[in-house]
Amino acid sequence: MKKIIAILLTLTALVALYFVFHKWSMNEIASNGNPELALYFQERLDTLGVTPGMGRPIEGFDASLLIGAFPGFKPEDFNGVETFEGHYDLVNNKLTYVRDSEGPISSAETTVSKEGYKTLLENTKNRLKMSVSTRTDVDRLIEAINTEDLIVTKIDQGASAFGIKVVPQAIVEDSRCGEDVTCIQAGTVKVKTLLIGKDGETTEVFELNQVNPEFKNVTLVRVEPQASSKKKILDSEYSFYFNIVK
């Protein structure tokens, strides 16, 4: 009988210990987030945030670069986000950087750290009221903040973003001032462009840094190479950068 009672007491203690440990584990997960998902979140932002033709920032992304790359981010998402040498605070709805390190200041001091991405993921999912427990959930969250994209195209070579394919077809005008001369006016570039979307296709002329009244979500923001008085640019040498808004 005593052995049975001892066994029952042992089992009761083990069950109680299991629930205590389980609750502690859940609290740890809730407070620290999921490291694997946070790393995936960081990797996806790092990949999607790269500007075509510009490459990845050498020292990584800080708050301003991430907000620029993903306009769906809000300043409050970065409240408490750790950096290599400090953290971000939200004061009067304005994001400020607070330096915590006592060591020498480096050029990467404001770069979001690994821990910072965990905090950023927690803040953002809480603001959006989204449950994030899988990589698919992380992708959905990124889709919510990824409201703009920059694509690079060439003549007769299309590129797509947010269901819109952009295909430059012909140079209508390139009156830019050559970089080797002084001009009264800067000039402009106009390119005949085919747009293909879910509603069909149409042809429009886009002018550099001008809003197209028919397609306000598509803007030609950069044209390369720079104009020069010494060399005519061949159609095949042009690269066109279009900003697409979801």
SULJO-V472390 format. One record per backbone hydrogen bond with DSSP energy under -1.0 kcal/mol. NH is the residue of the N-H (numbers start at 1). CO is the residue of the C=O. If there is no record, write none. Layout:
nh: <NH & NH>
co: <CO & CO>
This chain:
nh: <5 & 6 & 7 & 8 & 9 & 10 & 11 & 12 & 13 & 14 & 15 & 16 & 17 & 18 & 19 & 20 & 21 & 22 & 23 & 24 & 25 & 26 & 27 & 28 & 29 & 30 & 31 & 32 & 33 & 38 & 39 & 40 & 41 & 42 & 43 & 44 & 45 & 46 & 47 & 48 & 49 & 54 & 55 & 60 & 66 & 67 & 68 & 69 & 70 & 72 & 73 & 77 & 78 & 79 & 80 & 81 & 83 & 84 & 85 & 87 & 88 & 89 & 91 & 94 & 96 & 98 & 100 & 101 & 109 & 111 & 112 & 113 & 117 & 118 & 119 & 120 & 121 & 122 & 123 & 124 & 125 & 126 & 127 & 128 & 130 & 138 & 139 & 140 & 141 & 142 & 143 & 144 & 145 & 146 & 147 & 149 & 151 & 153 & 154 & 156 & 157 & 159 & 161 & 164 & 165 & 166 & 167 & 169 & 170 & 172 & 173 & 175 & 177 & 179 & 181 & 190 & 191 & 192 & 193 & 194 & 195 & 196 & 197 & 200 & 202 & 204 & 206 & 208 & 209 & 210 & 218 & 219 & 221 & 222 & 224 & 237 & 239 & 240 & 241 & 242 & 243 & 244 & 245 & 246>
co: <1 & 2 & 3 & 4 & 5 & 6 & 7 & 8 & 9 & 10 & 11 & 12 & 13 & 14 & 15 & 16 & 17 & 18 & 19 & 20 & 21 & 22 & 23 & 24 & 25 & 26 & 27 & 28 & 29 & 34 & 35 & 36 & 37 & 38 & 39 & 40 & 41 & 42 & 43 & 44 & 45 & 51 & 51 & 57 & 62 & 63 & 64 & 65 & 66 & 145 & 70 & 74 & 75 & 76 & 88 & 78 & 86 & 111 & 109 & 98 & 81 & 96 & 94 & 91 & 89 & 87 & 85 & 85 & 106 & 108 & 61 & 82 & 113 & 114 & 115 & 116 & 117 & 118 & 119 & 120 & 121 & 122 & 123 & 124 & 125 & 134 & 135 & 136 & 137 & 138 & 139 & 140 & 141 & 142 & 145 & 244 & 242 & 240 & 157 & 168 & 154 & 166 & 164 & 161 & 196 & 159 & 194 & 192 & 192 & 190 & 190 & 188 & 186 & 227 & 178 & 173 & 206 & 170 & 204 & 167 & 202 & 165 & 200 & 197 & 195 & 193 & 191 & 189 & 220 & 207 & 215 & 243 & 241 & 241 & 239 & 234 & 224 & 153 & 222 & 151 & 219 & 149 & 217 & 147>
